[in-house]
């Protein structure tokens, strides 16, 4: 109990103990804390982290190159909820084919898994970057992969990708990364 009391004192908390013989003891611990929303707003106001209003994503079309059905389903659900229109390519070959067949500007961005069967994300990105249509060749591509070491990030950039997001992804990090890329590519 003395250790608990010491921790509560440090955290400006309180402890109340009610006890009745034969009925038991009730221990109530109160610790003051800010609500998550207050914390996010404070960060946004201080400029430490840009918070994207999902309305800026409305109508934007993303191509998600992901071979894992569950990963694709989760990414699509999260991004559709944010306002994006999403399409999926099951591997690099399908991704390249979809980009080639689409009109220039049809896709605003590609989320590219790295490890896919038939053609990996690096090779697919390389082919897209070599397309004769400069608009298609310059489409922003974000690596979305479980390979999250610094070397993996560097390899993604060397392959021609614009950014790297580790899986499992954090929704706010993914949206912020997409927002930054779209803004920097003149798409926002």
Order of alpha helices (4+ residues) and beta strands (2+ residues): alpha-beta-beta-alpha-beta-alpha-beta-alpha-beta-alpha-alpha-beta-alpha-beta-alpha
